[in-house]
Amino acid sequence: MRGPSEWTVGERELFAAFVSRLNQCQFCANAHAAVAAIAFDETLTQRVLDDFESAPIDAKLTETLRFLRKMTLEPRTLAPNDARAVC
């Protein structure tokens, strides 16, 4: 979560909060969301977690969240095109 990355710490924490929420781990979702809220703000973080498709975030972040949702909830349906969409 803290090594070199194209993603900011806030974005990575948002990803972790999103996946934790999908996995129904409320403790982890809240912990990661709290850190993400420091980077973004609480309102935007909550909007992303509630409905990232309508949240005012950039397209790369939206595509990555779509990929994470599919990887978490429907991993057997992942295909090369899913990964290409986030590159």
PDB file of N, CA, C and O in Angstrom:
ATOM      1  N   MET A   1       0.818  -1.207   0.000  1.00  0.00           N
ATOM      2  CA  MET A   1       0.000   0.000   0.000  1.00  0.00           C
ATOM      3  C   MET A   1       0.857   1.264   0.000  1.00  0.00           C
ATOM      4  O   MET A   1       0.374   2.337  -0.363  1.00  0.00           O
ATOM      5  N   ARG A   2       2.108   1.152   0.397  1.00  0.00           N
ATOM      6  CA  ARG A   2       2.912   2.365   0.520  1.00  0.00           C
ATOM      7  C   ARG A   2       4.151   2.372  -0.367  1.00  0.00           C
ATOM      8  O   ARG A   2       4.924   3.329  -0.327  1.00  0.00           O
ATOM      9  N   GLY A   3       4.356   1.339  -1.159  1.00  0.00           N
ATOM     10  CA  GLY A   3       5.513   1.298  -2.038  1.00  0.00           C
ATOM     11  C   GLY A   3       5.314   2.197  -3.248  1.00  0.00           C
ATOM     12  O   GLY A   3       4.266   2.827  -3.389  1.00  0.00           O
ATOM     13  N   PRO A   4       6.308   2.260  -4.118  1.00  0.00           N
ATOM     14  CA  PRO A   4       6.204   3.076  -5.338  1.00  0.00           C
ATOM     15  C   PRO A   4       4.998   2.649  -6.185  1.00  0.00           C
ATOM     16  O   PRO A   4       4.743   1.458  -6.366  1.00  0.00           O
ATOM     17  N   SER A   5       4.275   3.624  -6.689  1.00  0.00           N
ATOM     18  CA  SER A   5       3.075   3.337  -7.467  1.00  0.00           C
ATOM     19  C   SER A   5       2.650   4.567  -8.245  1.00  0.00           C
ATOM     20  O   SER A   5       2.938   5.698  -7.853  1.00  0.00           O
ATOM     21  N   GLU A   6       1.961   4.333  -9.351  1.00  0.00           N
ATOM     22  CA  GLU A   6       1.327   5.438 -10.079  1.00  0.00           C
ATOM     23  C   GLU A   6       0.143   5.977  -9.285  1.00  0.00           C
ATOM     24  O   GLU A   6      -0.250   7.129  -9.467  1.00  0.00           O
ATOM     25  N   TRP A   7      -0.424   5.163  -8.414  1.00  0.00           N
ATOM     26  CA  TRP A   7      -1.582   5.551  -7.618  1.00  0.00           C
ATOM     27  C   TRP A   7      -1.124   6.267  -6.347  1.00  0.00           C
ATOM     28  O   TRP A   7      -0.117   5.894  -5.746  1.00  0.00           O
ATOM     29  N   THR A   8      -1.856   7.275  -5.952  1.00  0.00           N
ATOM     30  CA  THR A   8      -1.551   7.964  -4.700  1.00  0.00           C
ATOM     31  C   THR A   8      -1.945   7.073  -3.526  1.00  0.00           C
ATOM     32  O   THR A   8      -2.673   6.093  -3.692  1.00  0.00           O
ATOM     33  N   VAL A   9      -1.462   7.420  -2.354  1.00  0.00           N
ATOM     34  CA  VAL A   9      -1.856   6.684  -1.156  1.00  0.00           C
ATOM     35  C   VAL A   9      -3.373   6.768  -0.981  1.00  0.00           C
ATOM     36  O   VAL A   9      -4.013   5.774  -0.636  1.00  0.00           O
ATOM     37  N   GLY A  10      -3.939   7.928  -1.213  1.00  0.00           N
ATOM     38  CA  GLY A  10      -5.390   8.099  -1.087  1.00  0.00           C
ATOM     39  C   GLY A  10      -6.169   7.201  -2.036  1.00  0.00           C
ATOM     40  O   GLY A  10      -7.176   6.606  -1.652  1.00  0.00           O
ATOM     41  N   GLU A  11      -5.704   7.107  -3.267  1.00  0.00           N
ATOM     42  CA  GLU A  11      -6.382   6.238  -4.244  1.00  0.00           C
ATOM     43  C   GLU A  11      -6.279   4.779  -3.825  1.00  0.00           C
ATOM     44  O   GLU A  11      -7.253   4.033  -3.921  1.00  0.00           O
ATOM     45  N   ARG A  12      -5.103   4.371  -3.363  1.00  0.00           N
ATOM     46  CA  ARG A  12      -4.938   2.981  -2.933  1.00  0.00           C
ATOM     47  C   ARG A  12      -5.800   2.667  -1.717  1.00  0.00           C
ATOM     48  O   ARG A  12      -6.353   1.572  -1.606  1.00  0.00           O
ATOM     49  N   GLU A  13      -5.911   3.624  -0.814  1.00  0.00           N
ATOM     50  CA  GLU A  13      -6.788   3.425   0.346  1.00  0.00           C
ATOM     51  C   GLU A  13      -8.248   3.352  -0.087  1.00  0.00           C
ATOM     52  O   GLU A  13      -9.030   2.584   0.473  1.00  0.00           O
ATOM     53  N   LEU A  14      -8.608   4.149  -1.082  1.00  0.00           N
ATOM     54  CA  LEU A  14      -9.971   4.095  -1.613  1.00  0.00           C
ATOM     55  C   LEU A  14     -10.248   2.734  -2.235  1.00  0.00           C
ATOM     56  O   LEU A  14     -11.326   2.172  -2.043  1.00  0.00           O
ATOM     57  N   PHE A  15      -9.284   2.202  -2.975  1.00  0.00           N
ATOM     58  CA  PHE A  15      -9.443   0.860  -3.542  1.00  0.00           C
ATOM     59  C   PHE A  15      -9.642  -0.168  -2.434  1.00  0.00           C
ATOM     60  O   PHE A  15     -10.504  -1.041  -2.533  1.00  0.00           O
ATOM     61  N   ALA A  16      -8.843  -0.058  -1.385  1.00  0.00           N
ATOM     62  CA  ALA A  16      -8.951  -1.010  -0.273  1.00  0.00           C
ATOM     63  C   ALA A  16     -10.295  -0.885   0.428  1.00  0.00           C
ATOM     64  O   ALA A  16     -10.890  -1.895   0.806  1.00  0.00           O
ATOM     65  N   ALA A  17     -10.779   0.328   0.607  1.00  0.00           N
ATOM     66  CA  ALA A  17     -12.091   0.530   1.229  1.00  0.00           C
ATOM     67  C   ALA A  17     -13.189  -0.064   0.358  1.00  0.00           C
ATOM     68  O   ALA A  17     -14.114  -0.704   0.858  1.00  0.00           O
ATOM     69  N   PHE A  18     -13.082   0.153  -0.944  1.00  0.00           N
ATOM     70  CA  PHE A  18     -14.074  -0.347  -1.899  1.00  0.00           C
ATOM     71  C   PHE A  18     -14.136  -1.877  -1.881  1.00  0.00           C
ATOM     72  O   PHE A  18     -15.215  -2.461  -1.786  1.00  0.00           O
ATOM     73  N   VAL A  19     -12.972  -2.513  -1.974  1.00  0.00           N
ATOM     74  CA  VAL A  19     -12.931  -3.984  -1.975  1.00  0.00           C
ATOM     75  C   VAL A  19     -13.387  -4.526  -0.613  1.00  0.00           C
ATOM     76  O   VAL A  19     -14.098  -5.530  -0.555  1.00  0.00           O
ATOM     77  N   SER A  20     -12.991  -3.884   0.454  1.00  0.00           N
ATOM     78  CA  SER A  20     -13.422  -4.333   1.787  1.00  0.00           C
ATOM     79  C   SER A  20     -14.934  -4.242   1.933  1.00  0.00           C
ATOM     80  O   SER A  20     -15.560  -5.108   2.544  1.00  0.00           O
ATOM     81  N   ARG A  21     -15.512  -3.197   1.373  1.00  0.00           N
ATOM     82  CA  ARG A  21     -16.974  -3.069   1.427  1.00  0.00           C
ATOM     83  C   ARG A  21     -17.633  -4.188   0.615  1.00  0.00           C
ATOM     84  O   ARG A  21     -18.617  -4.782   1.055  1.00  0.00           O
ATOM     85  N   LEU A  22     -17.087  -4.469  -0.567  1.00  0.00           N
ATOM     86  CA  LEU A  22     -17.628  -5.570  -1.373  1.00  0.00           C
ATOM     87  C   LEU A  22     -17.534  -6.896  -0.639  1.00  0.00           C
ATOM     88  O   LEU A  22     -18.415  -7.747  -0.762  1.00  0.00           O
ATOM     89  N   ASN A  23     -16.462  -7.069   0.127  1.00  0.00           N
ATOM     90  CA  ASN A  23     -16.261  -8.295   0.905  1.00  0.00           C
ATOM     91  C   ASN A  23     -17.011  -8.280   2.234  1.00  0.00           C
ATOM     92  O   ASN A  23     -16.913  -9.217   3.027  1.00  0.00           O
ATOM     93  N   GLN A  24     -17.747  -7.223   2.461  1.00  0.00           N
ATOM     94  CA  GLN A  24     -18.565  -7.051   3.663  1.00  0.00           C
ATOM     95  C   GLN A  24     -17.731  -7.080   4.941  1.00  0.00           C
ATOM     96  O   GLN A  24     -18.165  -7.613   5.961  1.00  0.00           O
ATOM     97  N   CYS A  25     -16.547  -6.511   4.880  1.00  0.00           N
ATOM     98  CA  CYS A  25     -15.701  -6.358   6.062  1.00  0.00           C
ATOM     99  C   CYS A  25     -15.797  -4.893   6.493  1.00  0.00           C
ATOM    100  O   CYS A  25     -15.020  -4.049   6.044  1.00  0.00           O
ATOM    101  N   GLN A  26     -16.745  -4.612   7.355  1.00  0.00           N
ATOM    102  CA  GLN A  26     -17.034  -3.237   7.748  1.00  0.00           C
ATOM    103  C   GLN A  26     -15.847  -2.568   8.451  1.00  0.00           C
ATOM    104  O   GLN A  26     -15.568  -1.393   8.217  1.00  0.00           O
ATOM    105  N   PHE A  27     -15.158  -3.312   9.303  1.00  0.00           N
ATOM    106  CA  PHE A  27     -14.010  -2.733   9.996  1.00  0.00           C
ATOM    107  C   PHE A  27     -12.959  -2.238   8.997  1.00  0.00           C
ATOM    108  O   PHE A  27     -12.516  -1.092   9.074  1.00  0.00           O
ATOM    109  N   CYS A  28     -12.565  -3.101   8.067  1.00  0.00           N
ATOM    110  CA  CYS A  28     -11.544  -2.721   7.081  1.00  0.00           C
ATOM    111  C   CYS A  28     -12.049  -1.614   6.166  1.00  0.00           C
ATOM    112  O   CYS A  28     -11.308  -0.684   5.848  1.00  0.00           O
ATOM    113  N   ALA A  29     -13.292  -1.707   5.747  1.00  0.00           N
ATOM    114  CA  ALA A  29     -13.856  -0.671   4.876  1.00  0.00           C
ATOM    115  C   ALA A  29     -13.811   0.688   5.562  1.00  0.00           C
ATOM    116  O   ALA A  29     -13.431   1.682   4.943  1.00  0.00           O
ATOM    117  N   ASN A  30     -14.192   0.738   6.827  1.00  0.00           N
ATOM    118  CA  ASN A  30     -14.190   2.010   7.554  1.00  0.00           C
ATOM    119  C   ASN A  30     -12.776   2.530   7.782  1.00  0.00           C
ATOM    120  O   ASN A  30     -12.524   3.728   7.656  1.00  0.00           O
ATOM    121  N   ALA A  31     -11.859   1.636   8.116  1.00  0.00           N
ATOM    122  CA  ALA A  31     -10.477   2.058   8.367  1.00  0.00           C
ATOM    123  C   ALA A  31      -9.847   2.631   7.100  1.00  0.00           C
ATOM    124  O   ALA A  31      -9.237   3.699   7.140  1.00  0.00           O
ATOM    125  N   HIS A  32      -9.990   1.934   5.986  1.00  0.00           N
ATOM    126  CA  HIS A  32      -9.418   2.416   4.730  1.00  0.00           C
ATOM    127  C   HIS A  32     -10.134   3.676   4.234  1.00  0.00           C
ATOM    128  O   HIS A  32      -9.500   4.571   3.676  1.00  0.00           O
ATOM    129  N   ALA A  33     -11.432   3.743   4.435  1.00  0.00           N
ATOM    130  CA  ALA A  33     -12.189   4.937   4.023  1.00  0.00           C
ATOM    131  C   ALA A  33     -11.751   6.156   4.818  1.00  0.00           C
ATOM    132  O   ALA A  33     -11.690   7.258   4.273  1.00  0.00           O
ATOM    133  N   ALA A  34     -11.448   5.978   6.084  1.00  0.00           N
ATOM    134  CA  ALA A  34     -11.000   7.107   6.909  1.00  0.00           C
ATOM    135  C   ALA A  34      -9.691   7.683   6.375  1.00  0.00           C
ATOM    136  O   ALA A  34      -9.520   8.902   6.342  1.00  0.00           O
ATOM    137  N   VAL A  35      -8.775   6.825   5.962  1.00  0.00           N
ATOM    138  CA  VAL A  35      -7.508   7.304   5.410  1.00  0.00           C
ATOM    139  C   VAL A  35      -7.747   7.931   4.036  1.00  0.00           C
ATOM    140  O   VAL A  35      -7.169   8.972   3.724  1.00  0.00           O
ATOM    141  N   ALA A  36      -8.588   7.310   3.218  1.00  0.00           N
ATOM    142  CA  ALA A  36      -8.896   7.871   1.899  1.00  0.00           C
ATOM    143  C   ALA A  36      -9.535   9.249   2.031  1.00  0.00           C
ATOM    144  O   ALA A  36      -9.269  10.134   1.218  1.00  0.00           O
ATOM    145  N   ALA A  37     -10.373   9.436   3.046  1.00  0.00           N
ATOM    146  CA  ALA A  37     -11.058  10.715   3.246  1.00  0.00           C
ATOM    147  C   ALA A  37     -10.079  11.841   3.558  1.00  0.00           C
ATOM    148  O   ALA A  37     -10.359  13.006   3.276  1.00  0.00           O
ATOM    149  N   ILE A  38      -8.947  11.501   4.133  1.00  0.00           N
ATOM    150  CA  ILE A  38      -7.925  12.523   4.390  1.00  0.00           C
ATOM    151  C   ILE A  38      -7.353  13.022   3.068  1.00  0.00           C
ATOM    152  O   ILE A  38      -7.076  14.211   2.912  1.00  0.00           O
ATOM    153  N   ALA A  39      -7.180  12.118   2.130  1.00  0.00           N
ATOM    154  CA  ALA A  39      -6.611  12.480   0.828  1.00  0.00           C
ATOM    155  C   ALA A  39      -7.625  13.179  -0.071  1.00  0.00           C
ATOM    156  O   ALA A  39      -7.284  14.147  -0.750  1.00  0.00           O
ATOM    157  N   PHE A  40      -8.844  12.708  -0.082  1.00  0.00           N
ATOM    158  CA  PHE A  40      -9.870  13.270  -0.968  1.00  0.00           C
ATOM    159  C   PHE A  40     -10.717  14.256  -0.173  1.00  0.00           C
ATOM    160  O   PHE A  40     -10.466  15.461  -0.198  1.00  0.00           O
ATOM    161  N   ASP A  41     -11.657  13.772   0.487  1.00  0.00           N
ATOM    162  CA  ASP A  41     -12.461  14.395   1.521  1.00  0.00           C
ATOM    163  C   ASP A  41     -13.556  13.395   1.826  1.00  0.00           C
ATOM    164  O   ASP A  41     -13.807  12.478   1.044  1.00  0.00           O
ATOM    165  N   GLU A  42     -14.193  13.570   2.940  1.00  0.00           N
ATOM    166  CA  GLU A  42     -15.153  12.567   3.393  1.00  0.00           C
ATOM    167  C   GLU A  42     -16.334  12.425   2.448  1.00  0.00           C
ATOM    168  O   GLU A  42     -16.800  11.312   2.200  1.00  0.00           O
ATOM    169  N   THR A  43     -16.820  13.535   1.920  1.00  0.00           N
ATOM    170  CA  THR A  43     -17.988  13.491   1.035  1.00  0.00           C
ATOM    171  C   THR A  43     -17.677  12.736  -0.254  1.00  0.00           C
ATOM    172  O   THR A  43     -18.451  11.873  -0.667  1.00  0.00           O
ATOM    173  N   LEU A  44     -16.555  13.051  -0.889  1.00  0.00           N
ATOM    174  CA  LEU A  44     -16.196  12.365  -2.134  1.00  0.00           C
ATOM    175  C   LEU A  44     -15.923  10.892  -1.880  1.00  0.00           C
ATOM    176  O   LEU A  44     -16.351  10.039  -2.658  1.00  0.00           O
ATOM    177  N   THR A  45     -15.223  10.587  -0.813  1.00  0.00           N
ATOM    178  CA  THR A  45     -14.945   9.187  -0.479  1.00  0.00           C
ATOM    179  C   THR A  45     -16.244   8.418  -0.337  1.00  0.00           C
ATOM    180  O   THR A  45     -16.382   7.320  -0.877  1.00  0.00           O
ATOM    181  N   GLN A  46     -17.199   8.988   0.387  1.00  0.00           N
ATOM    182  CA  GLN A  46     -18.481   8.312   0.580  1.00  0.00           C
ATOM    183  C   GLN A  46     -19.237   8.162  -0.730  1.00  0.00           C
ATOM    184  O   GLN A  46     -19.864   7.129  -0.964  1.00  0.00           O
ATOM    185  N   ARG A  47     -19.189   9.172  -1.586  1.00  0.00           N
ATOM    186  CA  ARG A  47     -19.862   9.072  -2.889  1.00  0.00           C
ATOM    187  C   ARG A  47     -19.273   7.951  -3.731  1.00  0.00           C
ATOM    188  O   ARG A  47     -20.005   7.204  -4.381  1.00  0.00           O
ATOM    189  N   VAL A  48     -17.960   7.837  -3.720  1.00  0.00           N
ATOM    190  CA  VAL A  48     -17.307   6.770  -4.481  1.00  0.00           C
ATOM    191  C   VAL A  48     -17.718   5.412  -3.940  1.00  0.00           C
ATOM    192  O   VAL A  48     -18.032   4.507  -4.712  1.00  0.00           O
ATOM    193  N   LEU A  49     -17.719   5.260  -2.628  1.00  0.00           N
ATOM    194  CA  LEU A  49     -18.072   3.969  -2.034  1.00  0.00           C
ATOM    195  C   LEU A  49     -19.545   3.633  -2.237  1.00  0.00           C
ATOM    196  O   LEU A  49     -19.900   2.462  -2.377  1.00  0.00           O
ATOM    197  N   ASP A  50     -20.395   4.640  -2.255  1.00  0.00           N
ATOM    198  CA  ASP A  50     -21.830   4.393  -2.441  1.00  0.00           C
ATOM    199  C   ASP A  50     -22.189   4.116  -3.893  1.00  0.00           C
ATOM    200  O   ASP A  50     -23.016   3.249  -4.176  1.00  0.00           O
ATOM    201  N   ASP A  51     -21.568   4.852  -4.820  1.00  0.00           N
ATOM    202  CA  ASP A  51     -21.876   4.685  -6.244  1.00  0.00           C
ATOM    203  C   ASP A  51     -20.773   5.339  -7.070  1.00  0.00           C
ATOM    204  O   ASP A  51     -20.909   6.482  -7.505  1.00  0.00           O
ATOM    205  N   PHE A  52     -19.700   4.619  -7.278  1.00  0.00           N
ATOM    206  CA  PHE A  52     -18.556   5.203  -7.981  1.00  0.00           C
ATOM    207  C   PHE A  52     -18.886   5.595  -9.403  1.00  0.00           C
ATOM    208  O   PHE A  52     -18.249   6.490  -9.959  1.00  0.00           O
ATOM    209  N   GLU A  53     -19.880   4.937 -10.009  1.00  0.00           N
ATOM    210  CA  GLU A  53     -20.231   5.252 -11.402  1.00  0.00           C
ATOM    211  C   GLU A  53     -20.729   6.681 -11.548  1.00  0.00           C
ATOM    212  O   GLU A  53     -20.538   7.288 -12.602  1.00  0.00           O
ATOM    213  N   SER A  54     -21.359   7.233 -10.526  1.00  0.00           N
ATOM    214  CA  SER A  54     -21.866   8.603 -10.619  1.00  0.00           C
ATOM    215  C   SER A  54     -21.008   9.602  -9.851  1.00  0.00           C
ATOM    216  O   SER A  54     -21.305  10.796  -9.853  1.00  0.00           O
ATOM    217  N   ALA A  55     -19.963   9.139  -9.204  1.00  0.00           N
ATOM    218  CA  ALA A  55     -19.089  10.034  -8.451  1.00  0.00           C
ATOM    219  C   ALA A  55     -18.209  10.850  -9.399  1.00  0.00           C
ATOM    220  O   ALA A  55     -17.829  10.355 -10.460  1.00  0.00           O
ATOM    221  N   PRO A  56     -17.885  12.071  -9.038  1.00  0.00           N
ATOM    222  CA  PRO A  56     -17.057  12.923  -9.897  1.00  0.00           C
ATOM    223  C   PRO A  56     -15.566  12.581  -9.776  1.00  0.00           C
ATOM    224  O   PRO A  56     -14.793  13.306  -9.149  1.00  0.00           O
ATOM    225  N   ILE A  57     -15.188  11.462 -10.393  1.00  0.00           N
ATOM    226  CA  ILE A  57     -13.799  11.012 -10.387  1.00  0.00           C
ATOM    227  C   ILE A  57     -13.358  10.791 -11.826  1.00  0.00           C
ATOM    228  O   ILE A  57     -14.185  10.694 -12.733  1.00  0.00           O
ATOM    229  N   ASP A  58     -12.048  10.713 -12.025  1.00  0.00           N
ATOM    230  CA  ASP A  58     -11.564  10.571 -13.405  1.00  0.00           C
ATOM    231  C   ASP A  58     -11.832   9.166 -13.953  1.00  0.00           C
ATOM    232  O   ASP A  58     -12.089   8.222 -13.206  1.00  0.00           O
ATOM    233  N   ALA A  59     -11.764   9.063 -15.258  1.00  0.00           N
ATOM    234  CA  ALA A  59     -12.116   7.820 -15.959  1.00  0.00           C
ATOM    235  C   ALA A  59     -11.208   6.660 -15.567  1.00  0.00           C
ATOM    236  O   ALA A  59     -11.674   5.527 -15.454  1.00  0.00           O
ATOM    237  N   LYS A  60      -9.923   6.922 -15.359  1.00  0.00           N
ATOM    238  CA  LYS A  60      -8.994   5.851 -14.990  1.00  0.00           C
ATOM    239  C   LYS A  60      -9.375   5.247 -13.635  1.00  0.00           C
ATOM    240  O   LYS A  60      -9.314   4.032 -13.452  1.00  0.00           O
ATOM    241  N   LEU A  61      -9.761   6.088 -12.707  1.00  0.00           N
ATOM    242  CA  LEU A  61     -10.189   5.611 -11.397  1.00  0.00           C
ATOM    243  C   LEU A  61     -11.484   4.807 -11.517  1.00  0.00           C
ATOM    244  O   LEU A  61     -11.634   3.765 -10.879  1.00  0.00           O
ATOM    245  N   THR A  62     -12.405   5.288 -12.324  1.00  0.00           N
ATOM    246  CA  THR A  62     -13.666   4.570 -12.533  1.00  0.00           C
ATOM    247  C   THR A  62     -13.410   3.199 -13.144  1.00  0.00           C
ATOM    248  O   THR A  62     -13.969   2.206 -12.678  1.00  0.00           O
ATOM    249  N   GLU A  63     -12.581   3.125 -14.173  1.00  0.00           N
ATOM    250  CA  GLU A  63     -12.277   1.839 -14.811  1.00  0.00           C
ATOM    251  C   GLU A  63     -11.599   0.878 -13.835  1.00  0.00           C
ATOM    252  O   GLU A  63     -11.868  -0.323 -13.852  1.00  0.00           O
ATOM    253  N   THR A  64     -10.740   1.397 -13.007  1.00  0.00           N
ATOM    254  CA  THR A  64     -10.063   0.546 -12.029  1.00  0.00           C
ATOM    255  C   THR A  64     -11.041   0.011 -11.001  1.00  0.00           C
ATOM    256  O   THR A  64     -10.946  -1.152 -10.607  1.00  0.00           O
ATOM    257  N   LEU A  65     -11.972   0.830 -10.562  1.00  0.00           N
ATOM    258  CA  LEU A  65     -12.989   0.360  -9.625  1.00  0.00           C
ATOM    259  C   LEU A  65     -13.893  -0.695 -10.275  1.00  0.00           C
ATOM    260  O   LEU A  65     -14.292  -1.656  -9.617  1.00  0.00           O
ATOM    261  N   ARG A  66     -14.210  -0.522 -11.541  1.00  0.00           N
ATOM    262  CA  ARG A  66     -14.978  -1.556 -12.257  1.00  0.00           C
ATOM    263  C   ARG A  66     -14.210  -2.880 -12.267  1.00  0.00           C
ATOM    264  O   ARG A  66     -14.777  -3.945 -12.024  1.00  0.00           O
ATOM    265  N   PHE A  67     -12.909  -2.789 -12.554  1.00  0.00           N
ATOM    266  CA  PHE A  67     -12.067  -3.980 -12.577  1.00  0.00           C
ATOM    267  C   PHE A  67     -12.029  -4.632 -11.197  1.00  0.00           C
ATOM    268  O   PHE A  67     -12.174  -5.849 -11.083  1.00  0.00           O
ATOM    269  N   LEU A  68     -11.836  -3.841 -10.162  1.00  0.00           N
ATOM    270  CA  LEU A  68     -11.784  -4.381  -8.801  1.00  0.00           C
ATOM    271  C   LEU A  68     -13.107  -5.031  -8.403  1.00  0.00           C
ATOM    272  O   LEU A  68     -13.125  -6.070  -7.743  1.00  0.00           O
ATOM    273  N   ARG A  69     -14.215  -4.409  -8.811  1.00  0.00           N
ATOM    274  CA  ARG A  69     -15.535  -4.999  -8.505  1.00  0.00           C
ATOM    275  C   ARG A  69     -15.666  -6.364  -9.166  1.00  0.00           C
ATOM    276  O   ARG A  69     -16.082  -7.331  -8.529  1.00  0.00           O
ATOM    277  N   LYS A  70     -15.312  -6.438 -10.436  1.00  0.00           N
ATOM    278  CA  LYS A  70     -15.421  -7.703 -11.156  1.00  0.00           C
ATOM    279  C   LYS A  70     -14.458  -8.739 -10.587  1.00  0.00           C
ATOM    280  O   LYS A  70     -14.821  -9.903 -10.419  1.00  0.00           O
ATOM    281  N   MET A  71     -13.236  -8.318 -10.292  1.00  0.00           N
ATOM    282  CA  MET A  71     -12.244  -9.236  -9.749  1.00  0.00           C
ATOM    283  C   MET A  71     -12.685  -9.775  -8.380  1.00  0.00           C
ATOM    284  O   MET A  71     -12.388 -10.919  -8.038  1.00  0.00           O
ATOM    285  N   THR A  72     -13.385  -8.957  -7.609  1.00  0.00           N
ATOM    286  CA  THR A  72     -13.825  -9.360  -6.280  1.00  0.00           C
ATOM    287  C   THR A  72     -15.097 -10.208  -6.320  1.00  0.00           C
ATOM    288  O   THR A  72     -15.195 -11.221  -5.627  1.00  0.00           O
ATOM    289  N   LEU A  73     -16.061  -9.795  -7.125  1.00  0.00           N
ATOM    290  CA  LEU A  73     -17.368 -10.459  -7.114  1.00  0.00           C
ATOM    291  C   LEU A  73     -17.540 -11.536  -8.187  1.00  0.00           C
ATOM    292  O   LEU A  73     -18.320 -12.470  -8.002  1.00  0.00           O
ATOM    293  N   GLU A  74     -16.820 -11.415  -9.302  1.00  0.00           N
ATOM    294  CA  GLU A  74     -16.989 -12.341 -10.423  1.00  0.00           C
ATOM    295  C   GLU A  74     -15.636 -12.715 -11.022  1.00  0.00           C
ATOM    296  O   GLU A  74     -15.441 -12.562 -12.228  1.00  0.00           O
ATOM    297  N   PRO A  75     -14.706 -13.198 -10.217  1.00  0.00           N
ATOM    298  CA  PRO A  75     -13.340 -13.424 -10.729  1.00  0.00           C
ATOM    299  C   PRO A  75     -13.260 -14.402 -11.891  1.00  0.00           C
ATOM    300  O   PRO A  75     -12.352 -14.302 -12.716  1.00  0.00           O
ATOM    301  N   ARG A  76     -14.173 -15.327 -11.969  1.00  0.00           N
ATOM    302  CA  ARG A  76     -14.130 -16.312 -13.065  1.00  0.00           C
ATOM    303  C   ARG A  76     -14.497 -15.718 -14.414  1.00  0.00           C
ATOM    304  O   ARG A  76     -14.263 -16.332 -15.455  1.00  0.00           O
ATOM    305  N   THR A  77     -15.070 -14.527 -14.393  1.00  0.00           N
ATOM    306  CA  THR A  77     -15.465 -13.893 -15.654  1.00  0.00           C
ATOM    307  C   THR A  77     -14.419 -12.915 -16.168  1.00  0.00           C
ATOM    308  O   THR A  77     -14.599 -12.324 -17.233  1.00  0.00           O
ATOM    309  N   LEU A  78     -13.335 -12.737 -15.432  1.00  0.00           N
ATOM    310  CA  LEU A  78     -12.292 -11.809 -15.883  1.00  0.00           C
ATOM    311  C   LEU A  78     -11.678 -12.278 -17.193  1.00  0.00           C
ATOM    312  O   LEU A  78     -11.462 -13.470 -17.414  1.00  0.00           O
ATOM    313  N   ALA A  79     -11.409 -11.321 -18.040  1.00  0.00           N
ATOM    314  CA  ALA A  79     -10.805 -11.602 -19.340  1.00  0.00           C
ATOM    315  C   ALA A  79      -9.693 -10.577 -19.594  1.00  0.00           C
ATOM    316  O   ALA A  79      -9.626  -9.553 -18.915  1.00  0.00           O
ATOM    317  N   PRO A  80      -8.837 -10.848 -20.555  1.00  0.00           N
ATOM    318  CA  PRO A  80      -7.759  -9.897 -20.863  1.00  0.00           C
ATOM    319  C   PRO A  80      -8.246  -8.473 -21.115  1.00  0.00           C
ATOM    320  O   PRO A  80      -7.577  -7.513 -20.733  1.00  0.00           O
ATOM    321  N   ASN A  81      -9.392  -8.333 -21.749  1.00  0.00           N
ATOM    322  CA  ASN A  81      -9.917  -6.989 -22.022  1.00  0.00           C
ATOM    323  C   ASN A  81     -10.229  -6.214 -20.755  1.00  0.00           C
ATOM    324  O   ASN A  81     -10.153  -4.985 -20.738  1.00  0.00           O
ATOM    325  N   ASP A  82     -10.582  -6.935 -19.688  1.00  0.00           N
ATOM    326  CA  ASP A  82     -10.847  -6.251 -18.406  1.00  0.00           C
ATOM    327  C   ASP A  82      -9.582  -5.590 -17.903  1.00  0.00           C
ATOM    328  O   ASP A  82      -9.620  -4.453 -17.433  1.00  0.00           O
ATOM    329  N   ALA A  83      -8.472  -6.282 -17.995  1.00  0.00           N
ATOM    330  CA  ALA A  83      -7.198  -5.732 -17.546  1.00  0.00           C
ATOM    331  C   ALA A  83      -6.738  -4.605 -18.464  1.00  0.00           C
ATOM    332  O   ALA A  83      -6.195  -3.605 -17.995  1.00  0.00           O
ATOM    333  N   ARG A  84      -6.950  -4.762 -19.754  1.00  0.00           N
ATOM    334  CA  ARG A  84      -6.544  -3.719 -20.704  1.00  0.00           C
ATOM    335  C   ARG A  84      -7.284  -2.412 -20.451  1.00  0.00           C
ATOM    336  O   ARG A  84      -6.738  -1.335 -20.691  1.00  0.00           O
ATOM    337  N   ALA A  85      -8.502  -2.494 -19.974  1.00  0.00           N
ATOM    338  CA  ALA A  85      -9.310  -1.290 -19.747  1.00  0.00           C
ATOM    339  C   ALA A  85      -8.702  -0.400 -18.668  1.00  0.00           C
ATOM    340  O   ALA A  85      -8.975   0.801 -18.635  1.00  0.00           O
ATOM    341  N   VAL A  86      -7.895  -0.962 -17.798  1.00  0.00           N
ATOM    342  CA  VAL A  86      -7.311  -0.159 -16.724  1.00  0.00           C
ATOM    343  C   VAL A  86      -5.878   0.281 -17.029  1.00  0.00           C
ATOM    344  O   VAL A  86      -5.258   0.975 -16.224  1.00  0.00           O
ATOM    345  N   CYS A  87      -5.366  -0.110 -18.158  1.00  0.00           N
ATOM    346  CA  CYS A  87      -3.976   0.268 -18.512  1.00  0.00           C
ATOM    347  C   CYS A  87      -3.933   1.597 -19.227  1.00  0.00           C
ATOM    348  O   CYS A  87      -2.856   2.066 -19.595  1.00  0.00           O
TER     349      CYS A  87
END
